[in-house]
Amino acid sequence: MDNDYGYVDGNAAAGPLQELLAVEATTVEGQCTSCGRTSMLADTRVYFGGPGLVMRCRGCGAELLSLVTTPTTTRLDVSGLTCLTFPLEA
């Protein structure tokens, strides 16, 4: 449906996001908001404890990502990353 603002609701992104998020997570590259270092998530330092895990930048130690799972939800916080780059299968 067209509207004055040229947008549709978030359901329109379901297909593309499903395709994007179904990748090998360790090959995804992230850029640290603190120091600007870019590396694959496999190159981070991962700390387990409490209800989840924390990924920290190998360059400066800043928190990049946290993943917490409870009995009813999973929360992914990527506020320590300026962007994520997902490799596409050829």
Backbone as a chain_set.jsonl record, in Angstrom:
{"seq": "MDNDYGYVDGNAAAGPLQELLAVEATTVEGQCTSCGRTSMLADTRVYFGGPGLVMRCRGCGAELLSLVTTPTTTRLDVSGLTCLTFPLEA", "coords": {"N": [[0.832, -1.175, 0.0], [0.619, 2.15, -0.919], [1.66, 5.217, 0.553], [1.783, 8.553, 1.919], [4.353, 8.807, 2.872], [6.027, 6.951, 1.725], [6.639, 4.431, 2.825], [6.289, 1.079, 4.194], [4.959, -1.214, 6.667], [7.027, -2.93, 9.175], [6.836, -5.676, 8.654], [7.375, -6.139, 6.009], [10.076, -6.473, 5.814], [10.649, -8.993, 6.663], [11.274, -11.305, 5.027], [13.808, -10.622, 3.647], [15.408, -10.174, 5.979], [15.308, -12.669, 7.226], [16.72, -14.24, 5.391], [19.236, -12.989, 5.551], [20.017, -13.272, 8.26], [20.385, -15.955, 8.562], [23.054, -17.096, 8.465], [26.469, -18.257, 8.753], [27.53, -17.303, 11.752], [30.115, -16.696, 12.717], [31.539, -15.767, 10.557], [30.635, -13.287, 10.034], [31.379, -9.85, 9.824], [32.229, -7.255, 12.082], [32.225, -3.838, 13.172], [33.874, -2.076, 15.625], [32.454, 0.286, 17.806], [33.926, 1.776, 19.542], [36.797, 1.764, 18.982], [36.957, 1.468, 16.249], [37.946, -0.75, 15.002], [37.729, -3.403, 12.663], [36.615, -6.668, 12.346], [36.145, -10.244, 11.955], [33.49, -11.877, 13.713], [34.402, -14.189, 14.862], [36.915, -13.528, 15.71], [36.715, -12.156, 18.052], [36.762, -11.646, 21.658], [35.219, -13.808, 23.784], [33.073, -13.963, 26.529], [31.623, -15.975, 28.942], [28.994, -16.224, 31.285], [26.692, -15.667, 33.927], [23.431, -15.138, 32.606], [24.049, -15.26, 29.907], [26.176, -14.411, 27.108], [29.066, -12.373, 26.373], [30.607, -10.495, 23.869], [33.731, -9.154, 23.213], [35.808, -6.544, 21.904], [38.849, -7.373, 20.398], [40.815, -5.544, 20.04], [40.446, -3.169, 21.688], [38.97, -3.958, 23.884], [36.355, -3.206, 24.35], [32.825, -3.729, 24.868], [31.132, -5.451, 22.407], [28.9, -6.963, 21.677], [26.111, -8.534, 23.192], [24.449, -11.461, 24.272], [21.628, -12.737, 25.577], [19.688, -15.227, 26.981], [16.553, -16.056, 28.212], [14.003, -17.988, 29.909], [11.821, -17.268, 28.325], [12.522, -15.442, 26.314], [14.956, -14.171, 23.925], [17.616, -11.94, 23.911], [19.432, -9.793, 21.932], [22.009, -7.628, 21.947], [23.585, -5.264, 20.135], [24.861, -2.874, 20.42], [27.48, -2.044, 20.669], [28.586, -2.149, 18.213], [29.196, -0.546, 15.129], [28.389, -1.372, 12.675], [27.367, -4.361, 10.954], [28.681, -6.745, 8.745], [27.572, -8.959, 6.429], [28.58, -11.877, 4.841], [27.8, -12.911, 1.524], [26.566, -15.798, -0.035], [27.979, -17.138, -2.964]], "CA": [[0.0, 0.0, 0.0], [1.363, 3.401, -0.966], [1.22, 6.268, 1.466], [2.475, 9.824, 1.706], [5.733, 8.777, 3.341], [6.792, 5.996, 0.95], [7.073, 3.259, 3.584], [5.323, 0.073, 4.624], [5.341, -1.627, 8.027], [8.201, -3.773, 9.322], [6.631, -7.031, 8.146], [7.939, -6.208, 4.663], [11.49, -6.824, 5.929], [10.766, -10.349, 7.205], [11.979, -12.192, 4.101], [15.23, -10.28, 3.539], [16.11, -10.371, 7.248], [15.435, -14.111, 7.439], [17.831, -14.688, 4.549], [20.472, -12.404, 6.043], [20.388, -13.754, 9.581], [20.63, -17.392, 8.508], [24.42, -17.28, 7.97], [27.447, -18.678, 9.749], [27.767, -16.075, 12.522], [31.53, -16.386, 12.928], [32.089, -15.105, 9.369], [30.11, -11.925, 9.981], [32.334, -8.847, 10.287], [31.672, -6.154, 12.847], [33.125, -2.708, 13.417], [33.777, -1.599, 17.0], [32.123, 1.712, 17.916], [34.908, 2.438, 20.386], [38.102, 1.996, 18.354], [36.842, 1.398, 14.8], [38.529, -1.996, 14.476], [36.804, -4.286, 11.975], [37.079, -8.053, 12.308], [35.091, -11.246, 12.01], [33.069, -12.155, 15.083], [35.242, -15.279, 15.362], [38.143, -12.942, 16.237], [36.446, -11.416, 19.28], [36.941, -12.36, 22.926], [33.884, -14.157, 24.272], [33.001, -14.243, 27.963], [30.384, -16.597, 29.376], [28.701, -16.011, 32.69], [25.328, -15.178, 34.086], [22.449, -15.752, 31.713], [24.384, -15.184, 28.487], [27.572, -14.226, 26.724], [29.47, -11.036, 25.951], [31.72, -10.481, 22.929], [34.503, -7.922, 23.368], [36.779, -6.22, 20.861], [40.203, -7.831, 20.682], [41.698, -4.384, 19.986], [40.342, -2.24, 22.813], [38.269, -4.569, 25.013], [34.988, -2.701, 24.499], [31.758, -4.692, 24.62], [30.566, -5.342, 21.069], [27.643, -7.67, 21.53], [25.737, -9.441, 24.276], [23.345, -12.354, 23.938], [21.059, -13.255, 26.816], [18.486, -16.03, 26.773], [15.76, -16.38, 29.388], [13.047, -19.029, 29.528], [10.787, -16.798, 27.398], [13.006, -14.545, 25.26], [16.394, -14.011, 23.662], [17.92, -10.534, 23.643], [20.709, -9.566, 21.27], [22.375, -6.217, 22.011], [24.748, -5.018, 19.281], [25.115, -1.434, 20.512], [28.912, -1.784, 20.587], [29.002, -2.288, 16.819], [28.657, 0.475, 14.23], [27.732, -2.088, 11.587], [27.684, -5.765, 10.739], [28.767, -7.052, 7.32], [27.256, -10.361, 6.234], [29.025, -12.392, 3.546], [26.759, -13.537, 0.735], [26.98, -17.006, -0.75], [28.031, -16.916, -4.405]], "C": [[0.881, 1.245, 0.0], [0.807, 4.366, 0.073], [2.075, 7.507, 1.219], [3.965, 9.769, 2.065], [6.594, 7.751, 2.607], [7.283, 4.795, 1.728], [5.918, 2.304, 3.828], [5.752, -0.382, 6.012], [6.479, -2.65, 8.003], [8.049, -5.199, 8.825], [7.231, -7.207, 6.756], [9.41, -6.62, 4.683], [11.702, -8.266, 6.377], [11.577, -11.271, 6.299], [13.46, -11.873, 3.979], [16.012, -10.492, 4.834], [16.305, -11.853, 7.545], [16.607, -14.666, 6.635], [19.17, -14.224, 5.109], [20.931, -13.035, 7.347], [20.65, -15.253, 9.624], [21.998, -17.661, 7.875], [25.291, -17.798, 9.106], [27.92, -17.425, 10.501], [29.239, -15.72, 12.673], [32.169, -15.692, 11.74], [31.562, -13.687, 9.19], [31.182, -10.972, 10.513], [31.599, -7.749, 11.036], [32.705, -5.074, 13.042], [32.851, -2.161, 14.804], [33.453, -0.103, 17.025], [33.184, 2.471, 18.703], [36.207, 2.766, 19.651], [38.073, 1.919, 16.826], [37.414, 0.14, 14.173], [37.432, -2.843, 13.837], [37.404, -5.685, 11.935], [35.875, -8.986, 12.29], [34.734, -11.501, 13.474], [33.878, -13.295, 15.691], [36.523, -14.757, 16.014], [37.92, -12.135, 17.508], [36.818, -12.251, 20.5], [35.561, -12.57, 23.521], [33.965, -14.544, 25.744], [31.628, -14.82, 28.273], [30.208, -16.334, 30.861], [27.307, -15.441, 32.816], [24.411, -15.857, 33.089], [22.853, -15.765, 30.243], [25.865, -15.058, 28.228], [27.798, -12.787, 26.291], [30.649, -11.204, 25.0], [32.413, -9.128, 23.057], [35.513, -7.784, 22.237], [38.168, -6.679, 21.293], [41.183, -6.644, 20.688], [41.659, -3.528, 21.231], [39.601, -2.804, 24.025], [36.838, -4.097, 25.215], [33.975, -3.808, 24.212], [31.141, -4.434, 23.255], [29.134, -5.844, 21.029], [27.371, -8.459, 22.796], [24.506, -10.218, 23.837], [22.875, -13.004, 25.227], [19.777, -14.003, 26.492], [17.843, -16.321, 28.119], [14.792, -17.492, 28.985], [12.013, -18.575, 28.483], [11.278, -15.935, 26.246], [14.511, -14.703, 25.044], [16.613, -12.557, 23.296], [19.33, -10.443, 23.074], [20.969, -8.062, 21.261], [23.655, -6.035, 21.206], [25.148, -3.539, 19.316], [26.599, -1.086, 20.475], [29.467, -1.903, 19.177], [28.394, -1.177, 15.982], [27.945, -0.169, 13.071], [28.147, -3.547, 11.625], [27.699, -5.989, 9.236], [28.614, -8.554, 7.162], [27.761, -10.819, 4.875], [27.859, -13.065, 2.835], [27.339, -14.742, 0.012], [26.961, -16.711, -2.241], [27.282, -17.989, -5.154]], "O": [[1.784, 1.373, 0.827], [-0.374, 4.322, 0.416], [2.987, 7.486, 0.392], [4.744, 10.603, 1.603], [7.799, 7.691, 2.853], [8.27, 4.181, 1.325], [4.746, 2.656, 3.692], [6.81, 0.027, 6.489], [6.844, -3.166, 6.947], [9.053, -5.873, 8.595], [7.562, -8.328, 6.369], [9.934, -7.072, 3.665], [12.846, -8.713, 6.462], [12.484, -11.953, 6.775], [14.295, -12.754, 4.184], [17.158, -10.942, 4.795], [17.351, -12.251, 8.058], [17.391, -15.468, 7.142], [20.132, -14.992, 5.135], [22.12, -13.303, 7.518], [21.102, -15.763, 10.649], [22.093, -18.368, 6.871], [24.894, -17.777, 10.271], [28.629, -16.59, 9.939], [29.574, -14.538, 12.75], [33.231, -15.087, 11.881], [32.0, -12.969, 8.291], [31.818, -11.251, 11.53], [30.488, -7.364, 10.671], [33.906, -5.342, 13.076], [31.712, -1.817, 15.123], [34.107, 0.685, 16.341], [33.322, 3.684, 18.545], [36.671, 3.906, 19.686], [39.058, 2.267, 16.174], [37.374, -0.024, 12.953], [36.343, -2.985, 14.393], [38.556, -5.866, 11.541], [34.746, -8.581, 12.568], [35.575, -11.356, 14.362], [34.026, -13.361, 16.912], [37.152, -15.474, 16.792], [38.848, -11.49, 17.994], [37.151, -13.43, 20.376], [34.82, -11.611, 23.736], [34.81, -15.343, 26.149], [30.602, -14.24, 27.919], [31.187, -16.235, 31.601], [26.806, -14.799, 31.892], [24.6, -17.029, 32.765], [22.083, -16.234, 29.405], [26.698, -15.525, 29.005], [26.87, -12.079, 25.9], [31.579, -11.959, 25.282], [31.763, -8.084, 23.015], [36.003, -8.772, 21.691], [38.605, -6.406, 22.411], [42.259, -6.736, 21.278], [42.704, -3.188, 21.784], [39.606, -2.185, 25.089], [36.17, -4.537, 26.151], [34.234, -4.71, 23.416], [30.68, -3.327, 22.976], [28.263, -5.222, 20.42], [28.296, -8.995, 23.408], [23.642, -9.704, 23.127], [23.624, -13.728, 25.884], [18.892, -13.48, 25.814], [18.506, -16.776, 29.052], [14.772, -17.892, 27.821], [11.395, -19.414, 27.826], [10.535, -15.711, 25.291], [15.225, -15.282, 25.862], [15.888, -12.001, 22.471], [20.289, -10.948, 23.657], [20.225, -7.307, 20.635], [24.695, -6.591, 21.559], [25.707, -3.019, 18.351], [26.941, 0.078, 20.267], [30.672, -1.774, 18.965], [27.203, -0.891, 16.107], [27.0, 0.403, 12.527], [29.145, -3.914, 12.245], [26.831, -5.483, 8.524], [29.413, -9.331, 7.686], [27.415, -10.222, 3.856], [27.028, -13.714, 3.471], [28.463, -14.702, -0.489], [26.018, -16.092, -2.732], [27.223, -17.957, -6.384]]}, "num_chains": 1, "name": "protein.A"}
